[in-house]
């Protein structure tokens, strides 16, 4: 039988990640959903492994015509030192499950240097398969950053270093890994891409808001209201807290604001209580997580984003939907949008935003109000600027180029592994 050209052969890729649908309000979930979907659309055989967040969740289902496996339960309360909730038990169980069920895969990919990547690397070694690990996130939201819920960072990053390739999405993450001594890892830099949004059946914003209100009554707004959207994790170190702390003053200065706060997290109840105590109960909606958040970007008037989380999926989607952006002046934001500190500071000082982004200083609430007012005072102009921003960002971060970089990486590793095993891949 004649061998199939390797550039045409369908790959069998097992993708592993901490979050997946329906947790689209987790930034890493959005990235994994998008990567798996686009690999499937290219004709590759894709299966995803992710933990269940509750016992009521099904262990397997089909998502966009490919299989999602949730063989293990992960507990939101965190890890214990021993027993069924221990890190060691989880890693061993996941490794054993992968080895028993996916020996026929061509490659294992883990979408984060979390505990799952330890299991991914160990199972790949047992199965003699190439393995790729992505060090996910940026800045304070990076896999490199320790937190109360990430006590195993050093172990996870060390496991990632042993992978056949380590994907990093930015120069800053790459530099940080080198500075922390991981210079022997096989790095591959693939930027987060920005794609084009497919045409929606609902183009009118009022019609879209009506449709969303029928799905969730909390999203009902009157025609005179302006919707401020936030899609950030509801936790203490989230950028969302900047908006929460400024909400009352913003509402006093700018009549008719309606806040849509999408997502979930441990601070959800306290955020709700705080805003209710500020007299904003009728001006806010906290409908929880959305599996797909594109409609929200089209229905809102602007997006406020202040934290380091969100640059893997949420902000790229927002740019693609051309929603006017109000962005905190942070190192992560400047790197993502490819602007200098001087440029951002000048726009904030002048109150004239020529780049298509309304910047604000997180420690100066007045700059947040000015940024929002500059959009609401002339929404059509802000929308035109947002479309120009999309064109610029798409040229810098073409999603198709990023996807092809993943495919080339995967194919190269599979070919190298087969060559080292002394045989050629045969056609199906």
C-alpha positions as CSV (number, residue, x, y, z in Angstrom):
1,X,0.0,0.0,0.0
2,X,1.3,3.4,-0.9
3,X,2.2,5.7,2.0
4,X,0.0,8.7,2.5
5,X,1.6,12.1,2.3
6,X,2.2,13.2,5.9
7,X,0.8,16.7,5.3
8,X,-2.5,15.1,4.2
9,X,-2.8,12.5,6.9
10,X,-5.5,13.0,9.6
11,X,-4.0,13.2,13.0
12,X,-5.5,11.6,16.1
13,X,-5.1,14.2,18.8
14,X,-6.1,13.8,22.5
15,X,-6.5,17.1,24.1
16,X,-6.5,17.4,27.9
17,X,-7.5,20.5,29.9
18,X,-8.9,21.6,33.3
19,X,-12.0,23.4,31.9
20,X,-14.2,22.9,28.9
21,X,-17.8,23.6,27.8
22,X,-20.1,24.5,29.5
23,X,-17.6,26.6,31.4
24,X,-17.0,29.1,28.6
25,X,-16.6,31.9,31.1
26,X,-13.3,30.4,32.1
27,X,-10.7,31.9,29.9
28,X,-8.7,28.7,29.4
29,X,-12.0,26.8,28.6
30,X,-12.6,29.2,25.7
31,X,-9.1,28.6,24.3
32,X,-9.4,24.8,24.5
33,X,-12.9,24.9,23.0
34,X,-11.7,26.9,20.1
35,X,-8.6,24.9,19.4
36,X,-10.4,21.5,19.6
37,X,-13.2,22.9,17.3
38,X,-10.8,24.2,14.7
39,X,-8.7,21.1,14.6
40,X,-11.9,19.1,14.1
41,X,-13.0,21.4,11.3
42,X,-9.6,20.7,9.6
43,X,-10.5,17.0,9.5
44,X,-8.4,15.8,12.4
45,X,-9.7,13.2,14.9
46,X,-10.1,15.1,18.1
47,X,-11.1,13.9,21.6
48,X,-11.1,16.0,24.8
49,X,-10.5,14.8,28.4
50,X,-11.5,17.2,31.2
51,X,-12.6,16.6,34.8
52,X,-16.2,16.8,36.0
53,X,-17.0,19.7,38.2
54,X,-20.0,17.9,39.9
55,X,-21.2,14.3,40.2
56,X,-24.3,15.2,38.3
57,X,-22.3,15.9,35.1
58,X,-22.2,13.2,32.5
59,X,-19.0,11.2,32.0
60,X,-19.1,11.5,28.2
61,X,-20.9,13.5,25.5
62,X,-20.6,14.8,22.0
63,X,-19.6,18.5,21.4
64,X,-19.7,19.7,17.8
65,X,-19.3,16.1,16.6
66,X,-16.3,15.1,18.7
67,X,-16.2,13.2,22.0
68,X,-15.7,14.8,25.4
69,X,-14.6,12.5,28.2
70,X,-15.0,13.4,31.9
71,X,-13.9,10.3,33.7
72,X,-12.8,11.9,37.0
73,X,-14.4,14.3,39.5
74,X,-12.4,17.4,40.6
75,X,-13.4,19.2,43.8
76,X,-13.9,22.9,43.9
77,X,-12.9,23.0,47.6
78,X,-9.3,22.1,46.6
79,X,-6.8,19.3,47.2
80,X,-6.3,17.3,50.3
81,X,-3.0,15.8,51.5
82,X,-4.3,12.2,51.1
83,X,-7.3,10.2,50.0
84,X,-9.5,10.5,46.9
85,X,-9.1,14.3,46.8
86,X,-5.3,14.2,46.8
87,X,-3.2,15.5,43.9
88,X,-1.4,12.2,43.7
89,X,-4.6,10.2,43.4
90,X,-6.0,12.5,40.7
91,X,-2.8,12.4,38.6
92,X,-2.5,8.6,38.9
93,X,-6.2,8.0,38.0
94,X,-6.0,10.3,35.0
95,X,-2.8,8.8,33.8
96,X,-4.1,5.3,34.1
97,X,-7.4,6.2,32.3
98,X,-5.5,7.8,29.4
99,X,-3.2,4.8,29.0
100,X,-6.2,2.4,29.1
101,X,-8.4,4.3,26.6
102,X,-6.2,6.2,24.2
103,X,-3.2,4.1,23.2
104,X,-4.2,4.7,19.5
105,X,-3.7,8.4,19.6
106,X,-0.9,10.0,17.6
107,X,-0.2,12.8,20.1
108,X,-1.3,14.1,23.5
109,X,-1.8,17.8,24.0
110,X,-2.4,19.4,27.4
111,X,-3.8,23.0,27.4
112,X,-2.2,24.1,30.6
113,X,0.7,23.4,33.0
114,X,-1.6,22.2,35.7
115,X,-1.9,18.9,37.4
116,X,-3.3,17.4,34.2
117,X,0.0,18.0,32.4
118,X,1.8,15.8,34.9
119,X,-0.6,13.0,34.0
120,X,-0.4,13.8,30.3
121,X,3.5,13.6,30.2
122,X,3.6,10.4,32.2
123,X,0.9,8.7,30.1
124,X,2.6,9.8,26.9
125,X,5.9,8.3,28.1
126,X,4.1,5.0,28.9
127,X,2.4,4.9,25.5
128,X,5.5,6.1,23.6
129,X,3.6,9.1,22.2
130,X,4.8,12.7,21.7
131,X,3.3,15.2,24.1
132,X,2.8,18.9,23.9
133,X,2.1,21.2,26.9
134,X,1.0,24.8,26.7
135,X,2.0,27.1,29.6
136,X,-1.3,29.0,29.7
137,X,-2.2,32.5,30.8
138,X,-0.4,35.8,31.2
139,X,1.0,37.9,34.1
140,X,-0.7,37.2,37.4
141,X,-3.1,34.7,35.7
142,X,-0.3,32.6,34.2
143,X,0.4,29.0,35.0
144,X,3.7,30.2,36.4
145,X,2.0,32.1,39.2
146,X,1.4,30.5,42.6
147,X,-1.9,30.9,44.4
148,X,-3.8,29.3,47.2
149,X,-5.3,26.9,44.7
150,X,-2.0,26.3,42.8
151,X,0.4,24.8,45.4
152,X,1.9,22.4,42.9
153,X,3.2,25.0,40.4
154,X,6.8,23.9,40.5
155,X,5.9,20.2,39.9
156,X,3.6,21.1,37.1
157,X,6.1,23.3,35.3
158,X,8.8,20.7,35.7
159,X,6.6,18.2,34.1
160,X,5.8,20.6,31.3
161,X,9.5,21.1,30.7
162,X,9.9,17.3,30.0
163,X,7.3,17.5,27.2
164,X,8.4,17.1,23.5
165,X,7.3,20.7,23.0
166,X,6.3,23.6,25.4
167,X,4.0,26.1,23.8
168,X,4.1,29.7,25.1
169,X,1.9,32.4,23.8
170,X,4.0,35.5,24.5
171,X,7.5,36.7,24.7
172,X,7.1,37.7,28.4
173,X,6.1,34.2,29.4
174,X,9.0,32.8,27.4
175,X,11.4,35.2,29.1
176,X,10.1,34.4,32.5
177,X,10.5,30.6,32.0
178,X,14.1,31.1,30.9
179,X,14.8,33.4,33.9
180,X,13.4,30.7,36.2
181,X,15.8,28.1,34.9
182,X,13.7,26.2,32.3
183,X,16.1,26.9,29.4
184,X,16.3,23.2,28.6
185,X,12.7,23.0,27.6
186,X,11.8,22.7,23.9
187,X,9.9,26.0,23.5
188,X,7.5,26.8,20.6
189,X,6.0,30.3,20.6
190,X,2.5,30.4,19.1
191,X,0.6,33.7,19.7
192,X,-3.0,33.8,20.7
193,X,-4.9,34.3,17.4
194,X,-7.9,36.5,16.5
195,X,-10.3,35.2,14.0
196,X,-13.3,36.4,12.1
197,X,-16.7,36.1,13.5
198,X,-19.3,34.2,11.4
199,X,-22.4,36.1,10.5
200,X,-25.2,36.0,13.0
201,X,-28.9,35.6,12.2
202,X,-29.5,38.6,14.6
203,X,-27.8,41.8,13.5
204,X,-30.0,44.3,15.3
205,X,-28.8,44.9,18.9
206,X,-32.3,45.5,20.2
207,X,-33.5,42.2,18.8
208,X,-30.5,40.4,20.2
209,X,-31.1,41.8,23.7
210,X,-34.7,40.8,23.5
211,X,-33.7,37.2,22.6
212,X,-31.2,37.1,25.5
213,X,-33.8,38.4,27.9
214,X,-36.1,35.5,26.9
215,X,-33.4,33.1,27.8
216,X,-32.5,34.8,31.0
217,X,-34.8,37.5,32.4
218,X,-31.9,39.2,34.3
219,X,-30.6,40.4,30.9
220,X,-33.7,42.5,30.2
221,X,-32.8,46.1,29.6
222,X,-34.8,49.1,28.4
223,X,-33.9,50.9,25.1
224,X,-32.5,53.9,27.1
225,X,-30.0,51.8,29.0
226,X,-26.3,51.3,28.2
227,X,-24.9,47.8,28.8
228,X,-21.5,47.6,30.4
229,X,-20.2,44.0,30.0
230,X,-17.6,42.3,32.1
231,X,-16.4,38.7,31.6
232,X,-14.0,38.0,34.4
233,X,-13.6,35.4,37.2
234,X,-15.3,36.5,40.4
235,X,-12.5,36.2,42.8
236,X,-10.5,38.5,45.1
237,X,-7.6,39.1,42.7
238,X,-9.8,39.5,39.6
239,X,-9.9,42.7,37.6
240,X,-13.7,42.6,38.0
241,X,-13.3,44.1,41.5
242,X,-12.1,47.4,40.0
243,X,-15.5,47.7,38.2
244,X,-17.4,46.6,41.3
245,X,-15.7,49.2,43.5
246,X,-16.4,52.0,41.0
247,X,-20.0,50.9,40.0
248,X,-21.9,53.3,42.3
249,X,-19.9,56.4,41.4
250,X,-20.2,55.5,37.7
251,X,-24.0,55.1,37.9
252,X,-24.3,58.4,39.7
253,X,-22.3,60.2,37.0
254,X,-23.6,58.3,34.0
255,X,-27.3,57.7,34.1
256,X,-28.8,54.5,32.6
257,X,-25.8,52.1,33.1
258,X,-26.7,48.4,33.3
259,X,-23.9,46.0,34.4
260,X,-23.8,42.5,32.9
261,X,-21.2,40.5,35.0
262,X,-20.7,37.2,33.4
263,X,-18.9,34.3,35.1
264,X,-18.7,32.8,38.5
265,X,-16.3,32.4,41.4
266,X,-15.9,32.4,45.2
267,X,-16.7,36.1,45.5
268,X,-20.0,36.0,43.6
269,X,-22.2,36.3,46.7
270,X,-20.2,39.1,48.3
271,X,-20.1,41.0,45.0
272,X,-23.9,40.7,44.7
273,X,-24.3,41.8,48.3
274,X,-22.0,44.8,47.9
275,X,-23.8,46.0,44.7
276,X,-27.2,45.5,46.3
277,X,-26.0,47.5,49.3
278,X,-25.0,50.3,47.0
279,X,-28.5,50.5,45.6
280,X,-27.6,48.8,42.3
281,X,-29.8,45.7,42.4
282,X,-31.9,46.8,39.5
283,X,-28.8,47.9,37.5
284,X,-26.9,44.6,37.5
285,X,-27.3,41.1,36.1
286,X,-25.1,38.2,37.2
287,X,-26.5,35.3,35.1
288,X,-23.6,33.0,35.7
289,X,-21.5,31.2,33.1
290,X,-22.2,31.0,29.4
291,X,-20.9,28.2,27.3
292,X,-20.7,30.5,24.2
293,X,-20.4,34.3,24.9
294,X,-20.3,35.7,21.4
295,X,-23.9,37.0,21.6
296,X,-23.1,38.9,24.7
297,X,-20.4,40.9,22.9
298,X,-22.8,41.8,20.2
299,X,-25.6,42.8,22.6
300,X,-23.5,45.0,25.0
301,X,-22.4,48.6,24.3
302,X,-18.9,48.2,25.7
303,X,-16.6,45.8,27.6
304,X,-14.6,46.7,30.7
305,X,-11.6,44.5,31.4
306,X,-9.1,45.1,34.2
307,X,-7.3,41.9,35.0
308,X,-4.6,39.7,33.5
309,X,-7.0,36.9,33.0
310,X,-9.0,36.9,29.7
311,X,-6.3,37.3,27.1
312,X,-6.4,33.6,26.0
313,X,-10.0,33.7,24.7
314,X,-12.3,36.5,26.0
315,X,-10.4,39.5,24.8
316,X,-9.6,37.9,21.4
317,X,-13.4,37.2,21.0
318,X,-14.3,40.7,22.1
319,X,-11.8,42.2,19.5
320,X,-13.3,39.9,16.8
321,X,-16.8,41.1,17.6
322,X,-15.7,44.7,17.4
323,X,-17.2,45.7,20.7
324,X,-15.8,49.0,22.1
325,X,-13.2,48.2,24.8
326,X,-12.3,49.8,28.1
327,X,-9.0,48.2,29.1
328,X,-6.8,48.7,32.2
329,X,-3.3,49.9,31.6
330,X,-1.3,46.8,32.5
331,X,1.8,45.2,31.2
332,X,-0.2,42.2,29.9
333,X,-2.6,44.5,28.0
334,X,0.1,46.6,26.4
335,X,1.9,43.5,25.3
336,X,-1.2,41.9,23.8
337,X,-2.3,45.0,21.9
338,X,1.3,45.9,20.9
339,X,1.4,49.4,22.3
340,X,4.0,51.2,24.4
341,X,3.6,52.6,27.9
342,X,4.2,56.1,26.6
343,X,1.4,55.8,24.0
344,X,-1.1,54.6,26.6
345,X,-0.2,57.2,29.2
346,X,-0.5,59.9,26.6
347,X,-4.0,58.8,25.6
348,X,-5.1,58.6,29.2
349,X,-3.7,62.1,29.9
350,X,-5.3,63.7,26.9
351,X,-8.6,61.8,27.1
352,X,-8.4,61.3,23.4
353,X,-8.3,57.6,22.4
354,X,-7.0,57.2,18.8
355,X,-6.0,53.5,19.1
356,X,-9.6,52.1,19.3
357,X,-9.1,51.2,23.0
358,X,-10.2,53.4,25.9
359,X,-7.5,53.0,28.4
360,X,-7.8,53.6,32.2
361,X,-5.5,53.5,35.2
362,X,-6.8,50.8,37.7
363,X,-5.9,53.0,40.7
364,X,-7.7,56.1,39.3
365,X,-11.5,55.5,39.1
366,X,-11.9,58.8,37.4
367,X,-10.1,57.5,34.3
368,X,-12.5,54.6,34.1
369,X,-15.5,57.0,34.0
370,X,-13.8,59.2,31.3
371,X,-13.2,56.1,29.2
372,X,-16.8,54.9,29.5
373,X,-18.2,58.4,28.8
374,X,-16.0,58.7,25.7
375,X,-17.7,55.6,24.2
376,X,-21.3,56.4,25.2
377,X,-21.1,60.0,24.0
378,X,-20.6,58.7,20.4
379,X,-21.3,55.0,20.1
380,X,-21.2,54.9,16.3
381,X,-17.7,56.5,16.3
382,X,-16.5,54.0,19.0
383,X,-17.8,51.1,16.9
384,X,-16.0,52.3,13.8
385,X,-12.8,52.5,15.8
386,X,-13.4,49.0,17.1
387,X,-13.7,47.7,13.6
388,X,-10.4,49.3,12.7
389,X,-8.8,47.8,15.8
390,X,-10.0,44.4,14.7
391,X,-8.3,44.8,11.3
392,X,-5.0,45.8,13.0
393,X,-5.1,43.0,15.5
394,X,-6.1,40.4,13.0
395,X,-3.1,41.3,10.9
396,X,-0.9,41.0,14.0
397,X,-2.5,37.8,15.4
398,X,-4.2,35.9,12.6
399,X,-6.0,32.9,14.1
400,X,-5.5,30.8,11.0
401,X,-1.7,31.3,11.2
402,X,-1.7,30.2,14.9
403,X,-3.8,27.2,14.1
404,X,-1.5,26.1,11.3
405,X,1.5,26.6,13.7
406,X,-0.1,24.0,16.0
407,X,-0.7,21.6,13.1
408,X,2.9,21.9,11.9
409,X,4.1,21.3,15.4
410,X,1.9,18.3,15.9
411,X,2.8,16.8,12.5
412,X,6.5,17.3,13.0
413,X,6.5,15.6,16.4
414,X,4.5,12.7,15.2
415,X,6.8,12.2,12.2
416,X,9.9,12.4,14.4
417,X,8.5,9.9,16.8
418,X,7.6,7.5,14.0
419,X,11.0,7.9,12.4
420,X,12.6,7.1,15.8
421,X,10.5,4.0,16.1
422,X,11.8,2.9,12.7
423,X,8.6,2.7,10.7
424,X,6.6,4.9,8.4
425,X,3.0,5.9,9.0
426,X,0.6,4.0,6.7
427,X,-2.6,5.3,5.2
428,X,-5.9,4.5,6.8
